[in-house]
């Protein structure tokens, strides 16, 4: 069925046109006015029908959530709040929504409740805005890299390696769990499994992307990743999406330049192309903050945070400098920080946000972290204590991008594998890359859901992915 997107009918340009509207009823009042939405925009379109033609049967069907198709003339609105409306000539109810059963009514629902109704929460203004922005950011990511000569690489979802060395991976198997094959010493016979070895869902496409970068120059992955971390916090998912560019011949400075430019591009793209949705989410956040104690309200609203990133050059400091700043800060001296601060341990979100929001008042890139708290593949610095790593910190979130110059020297990488207890035969191909035409190269990872959280102002990561996967939850 051909129909007109409501987004195209909200300005005066098409007044006088005969139009067809398909969508879902938001409200029906006074037997005359129907507010309908089709998902193309956060705004509703008002349909005006002849009250005398409204039958009892129609009244029963025109409930919130019902799908309808209407035809009529687009006219200038006589009421306030909209520029146009449709004088309906024909109206058909395509699908009813019993008000006693349909859970998404025109009232405020808690986000916890809507997570239980994830199959229907797209109907709300909040989630339609979030997922339109998610789509826009997806397009912007591909557009950014394509315009700059990058090639998109589809890396494996099933893998035999653990890129992070953390061991929190989902096993993939076809073995009969009720009748597992055993070796003579009683262990599970992995050779009988589908791939003949232990296989898992990937936690990162980075290692494979490095292989492509060392032949094609500039590549990126954008795909699902999985982590079996038993965490129920507002920042963790078991299934999430990652953007991971890898660039041959880049060093740490080049990597920071790329990451900063990339992030600023994405934020500016959202501001320029999804202003209406962001304005709605900004107002939503302001209303939420009014219910909080004054000392818990953020200094920057959603719009302010986005402009903050889009319009400021990022401050660049080393991890050592960051520790010094924190140790000399008022919150540290007054024991306001919850977590300890000392050289050699990872920074917590409260420390990162202090640096961004209080000290520098701009986004911050921290580089040269202690080797002991970073992954095995990061290039060792000459000081013997740190690695060429970098994190980008933004307001409200803290770390949003993490990356490094990769270790291109074979002997050093072999030693790192020993230190991290990574068997060489598990990543022989990754090590072999350092034997044939090795060169410096660098890349980073941006968690897509964390980016969407930042751009939409949503506080829980489960609210920026359509169907969240978390411990004890694989519904829908």
C-alpha positions in Angstrom: 0.0 0.0 0.0 1.3 3.4 -0.9 0.9 6.1 1.7 2.3 9.4 2.7 4.8 9.6 5.6 3.5 11.9 8.3 6.9 13.6 8.4 6.3 14.9 4.8 2.9 16.4 5.8 3.7 18.6 8.7 4.7 21.7 6.8 2.4 24.0 4.6 4.1 22.9 1.4 1.6 20.2 0.5 -1.6 21.9 1.7 -4.3 21.1 -0.8 -2.9 17.7 -1.7 -5.0 14.5 -1.5 -3.1 12.2 0.9 -3.2 8.7 2.3 -2.1 8.2 5.9 -1.5 4.8 7.6 -0.5 4.7 11.2 -1.5 4.0 14.8 -4.0 5.9 16.9 -2.5 7.9 19.8 -5.8 9.6 20.9 -9.4 10.0 19.7 -11.4 12.9 21.2 -14.7 14.6 20.8 -15.7 12.1 18.1 -13.8 14.4 15.8 -10.1 14.5 16.2 -7.7 11.5 15.8 -4.0 11.9 16.6 -2.1 9.4 14.5 1.6 8.5 14.4 3.4 6.4 11.8 6.9 6.3 13.3 8.5 8.6 10.6 8.6 11.5 13.1 8.0 12.1 16.8 5.1 14.4 15.8 1.5 13.2 15.4 -0.8 14.3 12.6 -4.3 15.3 13.4 -7.1 13.8 11.4 -10.5 15.6 11.4 -13.6 13.5 10.8 -17.2 14.4 10.5 -18.7 13.8 14.0 -22.1 12.9 12.4 -20.5 10.0 10.6 -18.9 8.4 13.7 -20.9 5.2 14.5 -20.9 3.4 17.8 -18.9 0.6 16.2 -16.2 3.1 15.1 -16.0 4.6 18.6 -15.3 1.1 20.0 -12.5 0.6 17.4 -10.7 3.9 17.5 -8.7 3.2 20.6 -5.0 4.0 21.4 -2.9 1.5 19.5 -5.4 0.7 16.7 -4.0 0.8 13.2 -5.9 2.9 10.6 -5.8 4.1 7.1 -7.3 7.4 6.2 -7.7 9.4 2.9 -8.5 13.0 2.6 -7.2 16.6 1.9 -4.3 18.1 3.7 -5.4 21.5 5.0 -4.1 24.3 7.2 -4.9 23.5 10.8 -7.5 25.7 12.6 -6.2 24.7 16.0 -2.9 25.4 17.9 0.0 23.0 18.0 0.2 22.0 14.4 0.5 23.6 11.0 -1.5 21.1 9.1 -4.3 18.5 9.5 -6.2 16.2 7.3 -9.9 16.6 6.5 -10.8 12.9 6.3 -12.9 11.6 3.5 -12.6 7.8 4.1 -11.4 6.0 7.2 -10.6 2.3 7.7 -9.6 0.6 10.9 -7.1 -2.1 10.0 -6.4 -3.6 13.3 -8.1 -3.1 16.7 -6.4 -2.7 20.1 -8.6 -3.6 23.0 -8.0 -0.8 25.7 -8.5 -3.4 28.4 -5.6 -5.4 27.0 -3.3 -3.0 25.2 -0.6 -2.0 27.8 0.8 1.2 26.2 -1.7 3.9 26.9 -1.4 7.7 26.7 0.1 8.1 30.2 3.5 7.9 31.7 4.9 4.4 32.0 8.1 3.5 33.9 11.1 2.4 31.9 11.2 -0.8 33.9 7.6 -1.6 32.8 8.4 -0.8 29.2 11.4 -3.2 29.2 8.9 -5.9 30.0 6.9 -4.8 26.9 9.9 -4.4 24.6 7.8 -5.7 21.7 5.5 -2.7 22.1 7.6 0.1 23.5 8.5 1.3 20.0 5.0 2.8 20.1 6.0 5.4 22.7 7.5 8.8 21.9 10.6 8.1 24.0 11.6 4.9 22.3 10.6 5.9 18.8 12.9 8.8 19.2 15.7 6.7 20.6 15.6 4.2 17.8 15.3 6.8 15.1 18.5 8.3 16.5 20.1 4.8 16.7 19.4 4.4 13.0 20.8 7.8 12.2 24.0 7.1 14.0 24.3 3.7 12.2 24.1 5.5 8.8 26.5 8.2 10.0 29.1 5.7 11.0 29.2 4.0 7.6 29.1 7.4 5.9 32.0 8.7 7.9 34.3 5.7 7.1 33.2 5.4 3.5 33.9 9.0 2.8 37.4 8.6 4.2 38.5 5.6 2.2 37.8 2.9 4.8 36.6 -0.6 3.9 34.0 -2.4 6.0 35.1 -5.9 7.1 32.7 -8.5 8.4 34.7 -10.3 11.1 33.6 -13.7 12.5 30.9 -13.9 15.1 32.1 -17.5 16.0 35.7 -17.5 17.0 38.3 -19.6 18.8 40.2 -16.7 20.3 39.5 -14.3 23.2 40.6 -10.9 22.0 40.5 -9.3 25.5 41.9 -12.3 27.4 39.1 -12.0 30.0 37.6 -15.4 29.5 34.0 -14.2 29.7 32.8 -15.8 26.5 29.7 -17.7 25.4 30.5 -21.3 24.3 29.2 -22.4 20.9 28.6 -26.2 20.7 26.6 -28.9 19.0 27.5 -31.5 21.5 24.7 -33.4 23.2 24.9 -32.0 26.7 23.1 -35.1 28.1 25.6 -37.4 26.6 29.0 -35.6 26.3 31.8 -37.5 24.5 34.8 -38.1 26.7 38.4 -38.8 26.2 40.2 -41.6 28.0 41.1 -39.3 30.9 37.5 -38.3 31.3 37.7 -34.8 29.8 35.2 -33.6 27.2 36.4 -34.6 23.7 36.4 -31.3 21.9 37.4 -32.9 18.7 33.8 -34.3 18.5 32.3 -30.8 18.5 31.3 -29.1 15.2 34.5 -27.1 14.8 36.7 -29.8 16.3 37.8 -27.3 19.1 36.4 -25.0 21.7 34.5 -22.1 19.9 32.8 -19.1 21.3 30.8 -16.0 20.4 33.2 -13.1 19.8 34.0 -10.3 22.2 35.6 -8.2 19.5 36.4 -8.1 15.8 39.6 -6.3 16.4 42.2 -9.0 15.9 40.7 -10.1 12.6 40.4 -6.4 11.5 44.1 -6.0 12.1 44.8 -8.7 9.5 42.7 -6.8 6.9 44.2 -3.4 7.8 47.7 -4.8 7.1 46.8 -5.4 3.5 44.0 -2.8 2.8 45.3 0.1 4.9 42.1 1.4 6.5 39.3 -0.9 7.6 36.5 -1.0 10.2 34.1 -3.5 11.7 30.6 -2.8 12.9 28.9 -5.8 14.3 27.5 -7.7 17.3 29.8 -8.8 20.1 29.1 -10.9 23.2 30.3 -11.0 26.7 29.2 -13.5 29.4 29.8 -11.1 32.3 27.3 -11.8 35.0 26.5 -8.2 35.6 23.1 -6.5 36.0 24.3 -2.9 36.0 22.8 -0.1 33.9 26.0 -0.2 31.7 26.3 -3.8 30.8 24.8 -6.0 28.1 25.5 -9.6 27.1 25.0 -8.8 23.5 26.1 -5.4 22.1 27.4 -3.8 19.0 31.0 -2.5 18.4 32.6 -0.1 15.9 36.3 -0.9 15.5 38.5 0.8 13.0 42.0 -0.3 12.3 44.6 1.7 10.3 47.9 0.6 9.1 50.9 2.9 9.6 49.0 4.9 12.3 50.6 5.6 15.7 48.9 6.6 19.0 48.7 10.3 18.0 47.1 9.4 14.7 44.7 7.2 16.5 43.6 9.9 18.9 43.1 12.3 16.0 40.9 9.9 14.2 38.8 9.0 17.3 38.3 12.7 18.2 37.2 13.6 14.7 35.0 10.5 14.4 33.1 11.2 17.7 32.6 14.9 17.0 31.3 14.0 13.5 28.7 11.6 14.9 27.5 14.0 17.6 27.2 16.8 15.1 25.3 14.5 12.6 22.8 13.7 15.3 22.3 17.4 16.3 21.9 18.4 12.6 19.6 15.6 11.5 17.6 14.6 14.6 17.0 17.9 16.3 13.3 17.3 16.9 13.9 13.9 18.6 16.8 15.3 20.6 14.7 18.3 21.8 12.0 15.9 23.0 14.6 13.7 24.9 16.2 16.9 26.3 12.9 18.0 27.7 12.2 14.5 29.0 15.6 14.5 30.8 14.9 18.0 32.3 11.6 16.8 33.7 13.3 13.7 35.2 16.0 15.8 36.8 13.4 18.0 38.5 12.4 15.0 40.6 16.0 14.5 41.9 17.6 16.3 44.8 19.5 19.4 43.7 22.9 17.9 44.5 22.2 15.0 42.2 21.2 17.0 39.1 23.8 17.1 36.4 25.3 20.5 35.5 24.8 19.9 31.7 21.5 18.9 30.1 21.4 16.6 27.1 21.7 19.4 24.5 24.5 21.1 26.4 26.4 17.8 26.6 26.2 17.2 22.9 27.2 20.8 22.0 30.0 20.4 24.6 31.5 17.5 22.6 30.8 18.9 19.1 32.2 22.3 19.7 35.3 21.7 21.9 38.8 20.4 21.0 39.5 17.5 23.3 42.1 17.9 26.1 44.9 15.4 25.9 46.8 14.2 29.1 48.7 11.1 30.1 47.4 8.7 32.8 50.2 9.8 35.1 49.1 13.4 34.7 45.5 12.4 35.3 46.5 10.7 38.6 48.4 13.8 39.7 45.4 16.0 39.0 43.0 13.7 40.9 45.4 13.4 43.9 45.5 17.2 44.1 41.8 17.7 43.6 39.4 19.0 46.3 37.1 16.0 46.1 40.1 13.7 46.8 41.3 15.9 49.7 37.8 16.1 51.2 37.4 12.3 50.7 34.4 12.7 48.3 35.6 10.0 45.9 34.1 6.6 46.6 37.0 4.7 44.9 40.7 4.9 45.6 43.2 6.8 43.4 46.8 5.6 43.0 49.1 5.0 40.1 48.6 1.6 38.6 44.9 1.1 39.1 42.1 1.8 36.6 40.2 5.1 36.8 36.6 4.8 37.8 33.7 6.7 36.2 33.6 9.3 39.0 37.3 10.1 38.4 36.8 10.3 34.6 33.7 12.6 35.0 35.6 14.9 37.4 38.3 15.4 34.8 35.8 16.2 32.1 33.1 18.0 33.9 34.9 19.8 36.7 38.6 20.2 35.9 39.0 20.7 32.2 35.3 21.3 31.3 35.8 19.7 27.9 36.2 16.1 26.6 39.4 14.5 27.6 41.7 11.9 26.0 43.9 10.0 28.5 46.9 8.1 27.1 49.8 5.9 28.2 48.2 3.7 30.8 50.0 1.2 33.0 50.7 -2.0 31.1 49.1 -4.1 33.9 45.6 -2.8 33.4 45.5 -3.0 29.6 45.2 -5.7 27.0 48.0 -7.9 25.7 48.0 -6.5 22.2 48.8 -2.8 23.2 52.3 -1.6 22.3 54.8 -1.3 25.1 56.2 2.2 25.7 60.0 2.8 26.1 59.6 3.4 29.8 58.8 -0.2 30.4 55.8 0.6 32.6 53.1 1.9 30.2 51.5 1.1 26.9 50.4 3.2 24.0 46.7 3.2 25.0 44.1 5.9 24.9 40.6 6.5 26.3 38.2 9.3 25.4 36.1 10.6 28.2 32.9 12.6 27.8 30.4 14.2 30.2 27.8 12.0 31.9 29.3 8.8 30.6 33.0 8.9 31.3 34.9 6.5 29.0 33.2 6.2 25.6 36.1 5.1 23.3 39.1 2.9 24.1 42.0 2.2 21.8 45.7 1.8 21.3 48.7 1.5 19.0 49.0 -2.2 18.5 52.2 -4.1 19.4 53.8 -4.8 16.0 57.1 -6.4 17.3 56.9 -10.2 17.4 59.2 -10.8 20.4 57.4 -8.3 22.6 54.0 -9.7 21.6 55.2 -13.3 22.4 56.3 -12.1 25.8 52.9 -10.4 26.3 51.1 -13.7 25.5 53.1 -15.5 28.1 52.3 -12.8 30.7 48.6 -13.0 30.0 48.6 -16.8 29.8 47.4 -16.8 26.2 48.6 -20.0 24.4 50.5 -19.1 21.2 48.7 -21.8 19.2 45.4 -20.0 19.9 46.5 -16.9 18.0 49.3 -18.2 15.8 47.9 -16.3 12.8 47.9 -13.0 14.8 51.5 -13.6 15.7 52.4 -14.6 12.2 51.2 -11.2 11.0 54.3 -9.8 12.8 56.6 -11.9 10.7 55.6 -10.8 7.3 55.7 -7.1 6.5 55.0 -5.9 10.0 54.4 -2.2 10.6 53.0 0.1 13.2 49.2 0.3 13.2 46.5 1.4 15.6 42.8 1.3 16.2 40.0 1.8 18.8 36.6 0.5 19.8 33.4 2.4 20.3 30.6 0.6 22.0 27.6 1.5 19.9 25.1 1.3 22.8 27.2 3.6 24.9 27.3 6.1 22.1 23.5 5.9 21.7 23.1 6.4 25.5 25.2 9.6 25.3 23.4 11.0 22.3 19.9 10.3 23.7 20.5 10.9 27.4 19.1 7.5 28.3 20.5 6.4 31.7 20.2 2.6 31.2 21.9 0.7 28.3 18.9 -1.6 28.1 16.9 1.3 26.8 19.0 1.9 23.7 19.0 -1.6 22.1 15.7 -3.0 20.9 15.8 -6.3 22.8 18.4 -6.3 25.6 20.2 -9.5 26.5 21.2 -9.6 30.2 21.7 -12.3 32.8 18.5 -14.5 33.1 16.9 -12.5 30.3 16.6 -13.6 26.7 13.0 -12.7 26.1 11.6 -11.8 22.7 
